[in-house]
Amino acid sequence: MTARATLPYGSWPSPISAADVARARLRLSFPTVSGPRVWWQETRPAEGGRTTVMHLAEDGRPVELLPAPWNACTRVHEYGGRSYLPIASESGHSLVFSHADDQRLRLLGPGDAEPRPLTPEPARPAGLRYADYVLSPDETEIWCVCEGHTPDGIRRAIVAVPLDGSAAENPGAIRELVTGPHFFASPTPSPGGGHLAWVQWSHPRMPWDGTEVRVAAIEDGKAVTPRTVKGGLTESALAPVWASDQALYVVSDWPGWWNVYQVGLYGESPQALYPAEEEFADAPWQLGGMPYALLADGRLAVLHGEGDQRLGLYDPDTLDLEDLDLGYDDWAMSLSASGTTVVGIGGGPGIATSLVRVDTATGTAEVLRTELDELPDAAYLPPPREDRLDGTFGRAVHAYVYEPANPAVDGPPDERPPYVVFVHDGPARRASRRLDLARAYFTSRGIGVVDVNYGGSTGHGRTYRERTRRQWGVVDVEDAVSAARALADAGFADPGRLAIRGSGWTALAAATATDVFKAATAYAGVGDPKDLAATTHDFESQYLFGLIGPLPGFERAYDERSPLQRVESNACPILLLHGLDDPVVPAAQSEKFAEALADKKVRHARLTFADESHVFQREETVRAALEAELSFYGQTLGFEPRDVPALDLG
């Protein structure tokens, strides 16, 4: 047996390189099943982050339907979502998709060499965007959300796009079905085609704050006499699915948790199918995902849980909910069903995130595609320890702790490891136990990780989610600090070598409001929230009104919490990483912050990446950012990292 070496934490040799992490950023999303056929989106970092649409061939092989340069990506709300729709025809299956460059809808028919446009060339580049597609009841149109960017502002509607291509040259061929509110999602025709259901909301609310599920009759191709069947100003109602022509299933957080309800066509007699202090949905940052799906026998395949989401089968007749023990701890909010088959994206801490086809009749599962073909040795993948840490004023803070793990190396017995607090962006998102090689990149080198679901995160009910209401930059910072201190107090972490990384707001707010952290890495750093409110994209343009306060009126709160206003010469070193094409947090945010750090002579570095948006997609970007981050921690937390170029830290 080979003796284990003893080396300082942070300097351990690891087989997991930054290039491995970058290659593992291949992303599977938004599966669709129809009989034996399965489709899905596949985003490839090795191709500059291009998204293609894949199809499972009859022999079980995955076949690419959209070769380069076609890029299936919708930019509605800038976060996009499901960007394709397969359509059955006598000659096979056609594919409708949004092309990233110009955002026009296109149709690729069976045997076509090139897709043909269905929507007109917009007056301004990518100015007409489409998402959340569904086939019309008469199968001659695509009904979807349209987002128009005009000199007068941004306007959205649910529209009907003819499949015959007539709208490509004649914009008047596109009909508007529903207009009025600022935002729409989930257009869903009833089984008989007589009604249309959808979700809508308006500024300043986000879809996890207050939405309405609406229903209208379809007469002469128009949506008439619309009415609200569930939801309101302080109730988030999502994901309508028709149970019959006279009733719908919807998800609502009316009791404080997103539960599934059945409601009548006119909103009568809403009935909770399975009341529980669990979430049966997640925050809909992207369009087109569904947290549950209707099977042919009337049962529902549902995602549910507190924190990570399990896959289960709910029977409306017996009221029983039975979980499927398939070895996947968490599933993405995107299920599709056909007959007795369900497809979804599942993962866990020791297995690759995968596209999984489930036969609900037998309870068996088949992996169709994985995001990572080859896993590192399991000894390099520490299992997460789920903790409920004590936060400020006795608040519970949910977190996953990943201790350093390397089968060949131990740390010195008289040394505690450095720890990095991971904070997700959002804040209405959540950390998951699904495998992320970025965590293992650090833990395999002797750097612990604590992934914090700070107050404001999803997965723990509406009350937990609303902890950041008017408290962004306070509660999230306090929870990140509490998690770091708890690990240090328990003897797991070196209190003098704590760092924070991730969300460009919470990381910078924590770095400038406390002396707990000795280093901070901010992805898409937010230094000035008041400026962000004026320059961010429309979807989140009033998000800060709920997180900090309305403008005008709360200027003082914005200034008091602004990391830019709090930069002092004794601030910890900071690494800023930003995409130059970021429409959510403009790169000028981190540029101004870097100037303030330079003025105060604070050690820092700012790396920018061309052709990158809010979330890094390119393989070379992910690799460069991660290697810079490791070098940064080595210089600031006191260890010598291996095999990475030295970051120039001014």
C-alpha positions as CSV (number, residue, x, y, z in Angstrom):
1,M,0.0,0.0,0.0
2,T,1.4,3.4,-1.0
3,A,2.1,5.7,1.9
4,R,0.1,9.0,1.8
5,A,2.1,12.1,1.5
6,T,1.8,15.0,3.9
7,L,1.6,18.4,2.1
8,P,0.3,21.8,3.0
9,Y,-3.4,22.3,2.3
10,G,-3.9,24.0,-1.1
11,S,-0.8,22.5,-2.6
12,W,-1.9,19.0,-3.1
13,P,-1.5,17.4,-6.6
14,S,-4.8,16.7,-8.3
15,P,-5.8,14.8,-11.4
16,I,-8.7,17.2,-11.9
17,S,-7.5,20.1,-14.0
18,A,-9.2,23.4,-14.9
19,A,-9.5,22.0,-18.5
20,D,-11.4,19.0,-17.1
21,V,-13.8,21.3,-15.3
22,A,-14.3,23.3,-18.5
23,R,-15.0,20.2,-20.5
24,A,-17.5,19.1,-17.9
25,R,-19.5,22.2,-18.5
26,L,-21.4,20.5,-21.3
27,R,-25.0,21.0,-20.3
28,L,-28.1,18.9,-21.1
29,S,-31.5,20.6,-20.8
30,F,-35.1,20.6,-21.7
31,P,-35.8,17.1,-22.8
32,T,-38.9,16.2,-24.8
33,V,-40.4,12.7,-25.2
34,S,-43.0,11.5,-27.7
35,G,-43.5,7.7,-27.9
36,P,-40.0,6.2,-28.4
37,R,-38.5,9.5,-29.6
38,V,-36.5,11.8,-27.3
39,W,-35.1,15.3,-28.0
40,W,-33.0,17.6,-25.8
41,Q,-30.8,20.7,-25.9
42,E,-27.0,20.3,-25.5
43,T,-24.8,23.3,-24.8
44,R,-21.1,22.6,-25.7
45,P,-18.3,24.7,-24.1
46,A,-15.8,23.2,-26.7
47,E,-17.9,24.9,-29.4
48,G,-17.9,28.4,-27.8
49,G,-21.0,27.6,-25.8
50,R,-23.1,26.7,-28.9
51,T,-26.4,24.9,-28.1
52,T,-27.6,22.2,-30.5
53,V,-30.7,20.0,-30.5
54,M,-30.1,16.3,-30.2
55,H,-32.4,13.4,-31.1
56,L,-32.3,9.8,-30.0
57,A,-32.2,7.6,-33.1
58,E,-34.1,4.3,-33.3
59,D,-30.9,2.4,-32.7
60,G,-30.3,4.3,-29.4
61,R,-27.6,6.6,-30.8
62,P,-27.8,10.4,-30.1
63,V,-28.0,12.3,-33.4
64,E,-27.3,16.0,-33.8
65,L,-30.1,17.8,-35.6
66,L,-28.5,21.2,-35.8
67,P,-24.8,21.3,-37.0
68,A,-22.7,24.4,-36.6
69,P,-23.2,27.3,-37.1
70,W,-26.8,26.8,-36.1
71,N,-27.2,27.7,-32.4
72,A,-30.6,27.0,-30.7
73,C,-30.8,29.7,-28.1
74,T,-33.6,32.1,-27.2
75,R,-32.8,35.4,-25.4
76,V,-36.2,36.1,-24.0
77,H,-35.7,37.6,-20.5
78,E,-32.0,37.2,-21.5
79,Y,-31.9,33.9,-19.5
80,G,-33.7,32.1,-22.3
81,G,-34.8,28.5,-21.8
82,R,-36.3,25.9,-24.0
83,S,-35.4,26.9,-27.5
84,Y,-36.9,24.2,-29.7
85,L,-40.1,22.3,-30.5
86,P,-40.4,19.0,-32.4
87,I,-43.5,18.7,-34.6
88,A,-44.8,15.4,-36.0
89,S,-45.8,15.2,-39.7
90,E,-46.6,12.5,-42.2
91,S,-43.1,12.5,-43.5
92,G,-41.4,12.5,-40.1
93,H,-40.6,15.1,-37.5
94,S,-39.8,18.8,-38.1
95,L,-37.9,21.0,-35.7
96,V,-38.8,24.6,-34.8
97,F,-36.0,26.5,-33.0
98,S,-34.7,30.0,-32.2
99,H,-31.4,30.8,-33.8
100,A,-29.0,32.7,-31.4
101,D,-27.6,35.2,-33.8
102,D,-30.8,36.9,-35.1
103,Q,-33.4,35.3,-32.7
104,R,-35.6,34.4,-35.7
105,L,-37.7,31.2,-35.4
106,R,-36.8,28.7,-38.0
107,L,-38.2,25.4,-39.2
108,L,-36.1,22.4,-40.2
109,G,-38.2,19.8,-42.0
110,P,-37.5,16.2,-42.7
111,G,-34.7,16.0,-45.4
112,D,-34.2,19.8,-45.4
113,A,-30.6,20.8,-46.0
114,E,-31.1,24.2,-44.3
115,P,-33.8,25.5,-41.9
116,R,-36.1,28.2,-43.3
117,P,-37.2,31.3,-41.4
118,L,-40.7,31.5,-39.9
119,T,-40.5,35.0,-38.5
120,P,-39.4,38.3,-40.0
121,E,-36.0,39.9,-39.9
122,P,-36.2,42.3,-36.9
123,A,-35.7,46.1,-37.4
124,R,-32.9,46.0,-34.8
125,P,-30.5,43.1,-34.4
126,A,-32.1,40.3,-32.4
127,G,-35.0,42.6,-31.6
128,L,-37.8,40.0,-32.0
129,R,-37.3,37.1,-29.7
130,Y,-39.5,34.0,-29.2
131,A,-39.7,31.3,-26.4
132,D,-42.0,28.8,-24.7
133,Y,-43.3,27.2,-28.0
134,V,-46.4,25.0,-28.3
135,L,-48.2,23.7,-31.3
136,S,-51.6,25.3,-31.9
137,P,-54.7,23.0,-31.7
138,D,-55.1,22.9,-35.5
139,E,-51.4,22.3,-35.9
140,T,-50.9,25.2,-38.4
141,E,-49.2,27.6,-36.0
142,I,-46.7,27.9,-33.2
143,W,-48.1,29.7,-30.1
144,C,-45.3,31.3,-28.0
145,V,-44.1,34.2,-26.0
146,C,-42.7,37.1,-28.2
147,E,-40.5,39.8,-26.8
148,G,-40.1,42.9,-29.0
149,H,-37.2,45.4,-28.4
150,T,-38.2,48.7,-29.9
151,P,-37.0,52.3,-29.5
152,D,-40.0,52.9,-27.3
153,G,-39.1,50.0,-24.9
154,I,-39.8,46.3,-24.6
155,R,-43.2,44.7,-25.2
156,R,-44.2,41.1,-24.8
157,A,-47.2,39.1,-26.0
158,I,-48.4,35.6,-26.7
159,V,-48.5,35.3,-30.4
160,A,-49.4,32.8,-33.2
161,V,-46.6,32.2,-35.8
162,P,-47.8,30.4,-39.0
163,L,-45.8,27.3,-39.9
164,D,-46.2,27.9,-43.6
165,G,-43.5,30.6,-43.4
166,S,-45.7,33.4,-44.5
167,A,-44.6,35.7,-41.6
168,A,-41.0,35.5,-42.7
169,E,-41.7,38.3,-45.3
170,N,-45.0,39.6,-43.9
171,P,-44.9,40.5,-40.2
172,G,-48.6,41.1,-40.2
173,A,-49.1,37.3,-40.6
174,I,-48.2,36.9,-36.9
175,R,-51.3,37.3,-34.7
176,E,-51.3,38.5,-31.1
177,L,-53.4,36.2,-28.8
178,V,-52.7,37.8,-25.4
179,T,-51.3,41.2,-24.5
180,G,-51.2,43.6,-21.6
181,P,-49.0,42.5,-18.8
182,H,-45.2,42.9,-18.9
183,F,-44.4,39.1,-18.8
184,F,-45.9,35.8,-20.0
185,A,-45.0,32.2,-19.7
186,S,-46.4,28.7,-20.4
187,P,-49.0,29.1,-23.1
188,T,-51.0,25.9,-22.9
189,P,-54.0,25.0,-25.1
190,S,-56.6,22.7,-23.6
191,P,-56.9,19.1,-25.0
192,G,-59.9,20.0,-27.1
193,G,-58.5,23.3,-28.2
194,G,-61.3,25.4,-26.9
195,H,-59.2,27.3,-24.2
196,L,-55.8,28.6,-23.7
197,A,-54.0,28.8,-20.3
198,W,-50.9,30.9,-19.5
199,V,-49.0,32.6,-16.7
200,Q,-48.6,36.4,-16.5
201,W,-47.1,39.0,-14.2
202,S,-45.9,42.6,-14.2
203,H,-43.2,44.8,-12.8
204,P,-42.1,45.1,-10.0
205,R,-42.8,41.5,-9.2
206,M,-40.7,38.6,-10.2
207,P,-42.4,35.2,-11.1
208,W,-41.6,33.8,-7.6
209,D,-43.3,36.9,-6.0
210,G,-46.7,37.1,-7.6
211,T,-48.2,35.7,-10.8
212,E,-51.6,34.7,-12.2
213,V,-52.6,31.6,-14.1
214,R,-55.2,32.9,-16.7
215,V,-57.6,31.0,-19.0
216,A,-59.3,32.4,-22.1
217,A,-61.7,30.8,-24.6
218,I,-60.4,30.4,-28.1
219,E,-62.9,31.8,-30.7
220,D,-62.1,32.4,-34.3
221,G,-58.4,32.2,-33.5
222,K,-58.6,34.8,-30.7
223,A,-58.3,34.5,-26.9
224,V,-61.5,36.0,-25.5
225,T,-63.0,36.5,-22.0
226,P,-59.8,35.8,-20.0
227,R,-60.0,35.2,-16.3
228,T,-57.7,34.4,-13.4
229,V,-58.0,30.8,-12.0
230,K,-55.1,30.9,-9.5
231,G,-52.5,33.3,-8.3
232,G,-52.3,37.0,-7.4
233,L,-50.1,39.8,-6.2
234,T,-48.6,37.8,-3.4
235,E,-49.1,34.3,-4.7
236,S,-46.8,32.6,-7.2
237,A,-48.8,30.4,-9.5
238,L,-46.9,28.5,-12.2
239,A,-46.9,25.6,-14.7
240,P,-50.5,25.0,-15.9
241,V,-51.2,21.5,-17.2
242,W,-54.7,20.5,-18.4
243,A,-56.2,17.6,-16.4
244,S,-59.2,17.7,-18.8
245,D,-61.1,20.3,-20.8
246,Q,-62.7,21.5,-17.6
247,A,-59.9,21.5,-15.1
248,L,-56.2,22.3,-14.7
249,Y,-53.3,21.4,-12.5
250,V,-51.2,24.4,-11.4
251,V,-48.4,24.9,-8.9
252,S,-49.0,27.6,-6.3
253,D,-47.2,28.8,-3.2
254,W,-50.3,30.1,-1.5
255,P,-49.7,28.0,1.7
256,G,-46.0,29.1,1.8
257,W,-44.7,26.2,-0.3
258,W,-45.1,25.5,-4.0
259,N,-47.7,22.7,-4.0
260,V,-49.7,21.2,-6.9
261,Y,-53.4,22.1,-7.1
262,Q,-56.3,21.1,-9.2
263,V,-58.6,24.0,-10.2
264,G,-61.7,24.4,-12.2
265,L,-62.0,26.1,-15.6
266,Y,-63.4,29.2,-13.8
267,G,-61.1,29.1,-10.8
268,E,-63.6,27.2,-8.7
269,S,-62.7,24.7,-5.9
270,P,-58.9,24.8,-5.9
271,Q,-57.8,21.6,-4.2
272,A,-54.2,20.9,-3.0
273,L,-53.3,17.4,-4.3
274,Y,-50.6,16.7,-1.8
275,P,-50.3,19.4,0.9
276,A,-46.7,19.4,2.3
277,E,-44.0,21.6,3.5
278,E,-42.0,20.8,0.4
279,E,-41.4,22.5,-2.9
280,F,-43.0,21.0,-6.0
281,A,-41.3,23.6,-8.3
282,D,-38.4,25.9,-8.4
283,A,-37.9,29.6,-9.4
284,P,-38.6,29.9,-13.2
285,W,-35.6,31.9,-14.3
286,Q,-35.9,30.3,-17.7
287,L,-38.9,29.7,-19.9
288,G,-40.1,26.3,-21.0
289,G,-39.3,24.1,-18.0
290,M,-42.0,22.0,-16.2
291,P,-41.7,20.6,-12.7
292,Y,-44.3,17.8,-13.3
293,A,-45.8,16.0,-16.2
294,L,-49.1,14.1,-16.9
295,L,-48.9,10.4,-17.7
296,A,-51.4,8.6,-19.9
297,D,-52.9,6.8,-16.9
298,G,-53.7,10.1,-15.1
299,R,-50.8,9.9,-12.7
300,L,-48.4,12.8,-12.4
301,A,-44.7,12.6,-12.4
302,V,-43.6,15.3,-9.9
303,L,-40.5,16.8,-8.6
304,H,-40.6,17.6,-4.9
305,G,-38.6,18.1,-1.7
306,E,-36.9,20.6,0.6
307,G,-33.7,21.7,-1.1
308,D,-32.9,19.1,-3.7
309,Q,-35.8,17.6,-5.6
310,R,-36.8,14.0,-5.9
311,L,-38.7,12.3,-8.7
312,G,-42.0,10.8,-7.6
313,L,-45.3,9.5,-9.0
314,Y,-48.6,11.0,-7.6
315,D,-51.9,9.2,-8.1
316,P,-54.9,11.7,-8.0
317,D,-57.2,8.7,-7.4
318,T,-55.5,7.2,-4.3
319,L,-53.8,10.5,-3.2
320,D,-50.5,8.5,-2.9
321,L,-47.1,9.9,-3.7
322,E,-44.4,7.3,-4.3
323,D,-40.8,8.3,-4.9
324,L,-38.8,6.5,-7.5
325,D,-35.5,5.2,-6.1
326,L,-33.3,5.6,-9.1
327,G,-30.1,6.9,-7.5
328,Y,-30.5,10.5,-8.5
329,D,-30.6,13.0,-5.6
330,D,-31.7,16.1,-7.6
331,W,-33.6,16.7,-10.8
332,A,-33.7,19.8,-13.0
333,M,-37.1,21.5,-13.3
334,S,-37.8,20.1,-16.7
335,L,-39.8,16.9,-17.1
336,S,-41.6,15.5,-20.1
337,A,-43.9,12.5,-20.3
338,S,-45.5,10.3,-23.0
339,G,-47.6,7.3,-22.3
340,T,-45.9,5.6,-19.3
341,T,-42.5,7.2,-20.0
342,V,-40.9,10.2,-18.3
343,V,-37.6,11.9,-19.3
344,G,-35.7,14.3,-17.1
345,I,-32.2,15.5,-16.1
346,G,-31.0,13.9,-12.9
347,G,-27.8,13.9,-10.9
348,G,-26.1,13.4,-7.6
349,P,-22.8,14.1,-5.8
350,G,-21.0,11.0,-7.1
351,I,-22.6,10.5,-10.5
352,A,-22.6,12.6,-13.7
353,T,-25.7,14.6,-14.4
354,S,-27.6,12.6,-17.0
355,L,-30.6,12.6,-19.4
356,V,-32.7,9.8,-17.9
357,R,-35.6,7.9,-19.4
358,V,-37.9,6.3,-16.8
359,D,-40.4,3.5,-17.5
360,T,-43.0,4.2,-14.8
361,A,-44.7,0.9,-15.4
362,T,-41.6,-1.0,-14.2
363,G,-39.8,1.7,-12.2
364,T,-36.7,1.2,-14.3
365,A,-34.4,4.0,-15.6
366,E,-32.1,4.2,-18.7
367,V,-29.3,6.8,-19.1
368,L,-29.5,8.3,-22.6
369,R,-26.8,10.9,-22.3
370,T,-24.4,12.2,-19.6
371,E,-22.7,15.5,-19.2
372,L,-19.5,13.8,-18.2
373,D,-18.3,10.6,-19.9
374,E,-15.6,9.8,-17.4
375,L,-15.7,10.6,-13.7
376,P,-12.7,11.1,-11.5
377,D,-11.9,8.5,-8.9
378,A,-14.6,8.6,-6.3
379,A,-12.0,9.3,-3.6
380,Y,-11.6,12.8,-5.1
381,L,-15.3,13.5,-4.8
382,P,-16.1,14.2,-1.2
383,P,-19.8,13.5,-0.3
384,P,-21.6,16.6,0.8
385,R,-22.5,17.0,4.5
386,E,-25.9,18.7,4.7
387,D,-25.8,21.3,7.6
388,R,-28.3,23.6,9.2
389,L,-25.9,26.1,10.6
390,D,-26.8,28.7,13.2
391,G,-27.1,32.2,11.6
392,T,-27.7,35.7,13.0
393,F,-30.5,35.9,15.6
394,G,-30.8,32.1,15.6
395,R,-31.8,31.8,11.9
396,A,-31.1,28.5,10.3
397,V,-28.7,28.6,7.4
398,H,-28.8,25.7,4.9
399,A,-25.5,24.6,3.5
400,Y,-23.6,21.7,2.0
401,V,-20.0,21.2,3.3
402,Y,-17.4,19.5,1.2
403,E,-14.2,18.7,3.1
404,P,-10.8,18.4,1.4
405,A,-10.4,14.9,-0.1
406,N,-7.4,13.3,-1.9
407,P,-6.6,9.6,-1.6
408,A,-2.8,10.3,-1.9
409,V,-2.3,13.2,0.4
410,D,-3.0,14.4,4.0
411,G,-2.7,17.8,5.4
412,P,-0.2,18.6,8.2
413,P,-1.7,17.5,11.6
414,D,-1.1,21.0,13.0
415,E,-2.8,22.8,10.1
416,R,-6.4,23.5,9.3
417,P,-7.4,23.8,5.7
418,P,-8.5,27.0,4.0
419,Y,-12.2,27.1,3.0
420,V,-14.0,28.9,0.3
421,V,-17.7,29.9,0.7
422,F,-19.6,29.3,-2.5
423,V,-22.5,31.7,-3.0
424,H,-24.9,31.1,-5.9
425,D,-26.3,34.0,-7.9
426,G,-29.9,34.9,-7.9
427,P,-30.6,35.3,-5.1
428,A,-33.7,33.2,-5.8
429,R,-31.7,30.1,-6.8
430,R,-30.2,27.3,-4.8
431,A,-27.1,25.2,-4.5
432,S,-27.5,21.6,-5.4
433,R,-25.7,18.4,-4.4
434,R,-25.4,17.5,-8.1
435,L,-21.8,16.8,-9.1
436,D,-19.8,20.0,-9.9
437,L,-16.2,19.4,-10.8
438,A,-15.5,23.0,-9.8
439,R,-15.9,22.0,-6.2
440,A,-13.8,19.0,-6.6
441,Y,-11.1,21.1,-8.3
442,F,-10.6,22.8,-5.0
443,T,-11.3,20.0,-2.5
444,S,-8.9,17.7,-4.3
445,R,-6.2,20.3,-3.7
446,G,-6.8,20.6,0.0
447,I,-9.2,23.5,0.0
448,G,-12.6,23.0,1.7
449,V,-15.8,24.2,0.2
450,V,-19.1,25.2,1.8
451,D,-22.0,25.8,-0.6
452,V,-24.4,28.1,1.1
453,N,-28.2,28.4,0.5
454,Y,-28.4,31.7,2.2
455,G,-31.7,33.4,3.1
456,G,-33.4,34.2,-0.2
457,S,-32.6,30.9,-1.8
458,T,-35.3,28.6,-3.2
459,G,-36.1,25.1,-2.0
460,H,-37.1,26.0,1.6
461,G,-40.4,27.7,1.2
462,R,-41.6,31.2,0.6
463,T,-40.7,32.5,4.1
464,Y,-37.1,31.5,3.6
465,R,-37.1,32.8,0.1
466,E,-38.4,36.2,1.3
467,R,-35.7,36.7,3.9
468,T,-33.9,39.0,1.4
469,R,-36.9,41.2,0.9
470,R,-35.5,44.7,1.4
471,Q,-32.5,42.9,3.0
472,W,-30.3,42.0,0.0
473,G,-26.7,42.7,1.0
474,V,-27.6,42.1,4.7
475,V,-29.2,38.7,5.1
476,D,-27.2,36.9,2.4
477,V,-23.9,38.4,3.7
478,E,-24.8,37.5,7.3
479,D,-25.6,33.9,6.3
480,A,-22.3,33.5,4.3
481,V,-20.4,34.9,7.3
482,S,-22.2,32.6,9.7
483,A,-21.4,29.5,7.6
484,A,-17.7,30.4,7.4
485,R,-17.5,31.1,11.2
486,A,-19.4,28.0,12.1
487,L,-16.8,25.9,10.2
488,A,-14.0,27.7,11.9
489,D,-15.5,27.5,15.3
490,A,-16.1,23.7,14.9
491,G,-12.4,23.2,14.0
492,F,-12.9,22.3,10.3
493,A,-11.5,25.5,8.8
494,D,-8.6,27.9,9.4
495,P,-10.3,31.1,10.5
496,G,-7.4,33.1,9.0
497,R,-7.9,31.5,5.6
498,L,-11.5,32.0,4.7
499,A,-12.5,33.1,1.2
500,I,-15.8,33.8,-0.6
501,R,-16.6,33.4,-4.3
502,G,-19.5,33.4,-6.7
503,S,-22.3,35.9,-7.0
504,G,-20.8,39.2,-7.9
505,W,-23.1,41.0,-5.4
506,T,-22.9,38.9,-2.3
507,A,-19.2,38.2,-2.6
508,L,-18.4,41.9,-3.0
509,A,-20.9,42.9,-0.3
510,A,-19.3,40.5,2.1
511,A,-15.7,41.5,1.2
512,T,-16.5,45.2,2.0
513,A,-18.8,44.8,5.0
514,T,-16.8,42.3,7.1
515,D,-13.2,41.3,7.9
516,V,-14.0,37.6,8.1
517,F,-12.8,36.8,4.5
518,K,-9.3,37.2,3.4
519,A,-10.0,36.9,-0.3
520,A,-13.1,37.3,-2.5
521,T,-13.8,36.2,-6.1
522,A,-16.7,37.9,-7.8
523,Y,-18.2,36.6,-11.0
524,A,-20.0,39.5,-12.7
525,G,-19.3,41.8,-9.9
526,V,-22.0,44.3,-8.7
527,G,-20.4,47.3,-7.1
528,D,-23.1,49.9,-7.4
529,P,-26.7,48.6,-7.0
530,K,-28.2,52.0,-7.9
531,D,-26.4,52.0,-11.2
532,L,-27.4,48.4,-11.8
533,A,-31.1,49.3,-11.3
534,A,-30.7,51.8,-14.2
535,T,-28.7,49.6,-16.6
536,T,-29.7,46.0,-16.2
537,H,-32.0,44.2,-18.6
538,D,-35.8,44.6,-18.5
539,F,-36.6,41.3,-16.7
540,E,-34.7,42.3,-13.6
541,S,-35.0,46.1,-14.0
542,Q,-37.2,46.4,-10.9
543,Y,-36.0,43.3,-9.1
544,L,-34.0,45.5,-6.7
545,F,-37.2,47.3,-5.7
546,G,-38.1,44.2,-3.7
547,L,-34.5,43.3,-2.7
548,I,-33.5,46.7,-1.5
549,G,-36.3,49.2,-2.0
550,P,-38.2,51.2,-4.7
551,L,-36.4,54.0,-6.5
552,P,-36.8,56.9,-6.0
553,G,-37.2,56.7,-2.3
554,F,-34.6,54.2,-1.0
555,E,-31.4,55.9,-2.3
556,R,-29.9,55.9,1.1
557,A,-30.3,52.1,1.5
558,Y,-28.7,51.6,-1.9
559,D,-25.7,53.8,-1.0
560,E,-25.3,52.2,2.4
561,R,-25.1,48.7,1.0
562,S,-23.1,49.6,-2.1
563,P,-19.8,47.7,-2.1
564,L,-18.4,50.6,-4.2
565,Q,-19.1,53.0,-1.5
566,R,-17.5,50.8,1.2
567,V,-14.1,50.2,-0.4
568,E,-11.3,50.9,2.1
569,S,-7.6,50.4,2.0
570,N,-7.9,47.5,4.5
571,A,-10.3,45.6,2.3
572,C,-9.4,42.0,1.5
573,P,-7.8,41.2,-2.0
574,I,-10.5,40.8,-4.7
575,L,-10.5,39.0,-8.0
576,L,-13.1,40.3,-10.6
577,L,-14.2,38.1,-13.5
578,H,-16.6,39.5,-16.1
579,G,-18.0,38.7,-19.5
580,L,-17.9,41.8,-21.8
581,D,-21.3,40.9,-23.4
582,D,-23.1,40.6,-20.1
583,P,-26.6,42.2,-20.4
584,V,-27.6,41.4,-16.8
585,V,-24.7,43.0,-15.0
586,P,-22.9,45.3,-17.4
587,A,-19.1,45.0,-17.3
588,A,-18.8,48.6,-16.4
589,Q,-19.8,47.5,-12.8
590,S,-16.6,45.6,-12.2
591,E,-14.6,48.2,-14.1
592,K,-15.7,51.0,-11.7
593,F,-15.0,48.7,-8.8
594,A,-11.5,47.9,-10.0
595,E,-10.8,51.6,-10.3
596,A,-11.9,52.1,-6.7
597,L,-9.7,49.2,-5.5
598,A,-6.8,50.7,-7.4
599,D,-7.4,54.2,-5.8
600,K,-7.4,52.6,-2.3
601,K,-4.4,50.4,-3.2
602,V,-6.2,47.2,-2.5
603,R,-4.6,44.1,-4.1
604,H,-6.9,43.0,-6.9
605,A,-7.1,41.7,-10.5
606,R,-9.8,42.1,-13.1
607,L,-10.1,39.6,-16.0
608,T,-12.6,40.2,-18.8
609,F,-13.7,37.9,-21.5
610,A,-14.9,38.9,-24.9
611,D,-18.0,37.1,-26.4
612,E,-19.0,35.9,-22.9
613,S,-22.4,36.8,-21.3
614,H,-23.6,36.6,-17.7
615,V,-22.7,32.9,-17.3
616,F,-19.4,31.7,-18.9
617,Q,-20.0,29.2,-21.6
618,R,-16.7,28.9,-23.5
619,E,-14.2,26.2,-22.6
620,E,-11.2,28.5,-22.7
621,T,-13.0,31.1,-20.5
622,V,-13.9,28.6,-17.8
623,R,-10.4,27.2,-17.7
624,A,-8.7,30.7,-17.6
625,A,-11.1,31.9,-14.8
626,L,-10.6,28.8,-12.6
627,E,-6.8,28.8,-12.9
628,A,-6.7,32.5,-12.1
629,E,-8.9,31.8,-9.1
630,L,-6.6,29.1,-7.7
631,S,-3.5,31.2,-8.2
632,F,-5.4,34.1,-6.5
633,Y,-6.2,32.0,-3.4
634,G,-2.6,30.7,-3.3
635,Q,-1.3,34.3,-3.1
636,T,-3.9,35.5,-0.6
637,L,-4.4,32.4,1.7
638,G,-0.8,31.3,1.9
639,F,-0.1,28.2,-0.1
640,E,1.7,27.3,-3.4
641,P,-0.8,25.9,-5.9
642,R,0.5,23.5,-8.6
643,D,0.3,23.6,-12.3
644,V,-1.4,27.0,-12.8
645,P,0.1,30.2,-14.2
646,A,0.6,33.0,-11.7
647,L,-2.0,35.6,-11.6
648,D,-0.7,39.2,-11.8
649,L,-2.3,40.5,-8.5
650,G,-1.7,44.3,-8.4
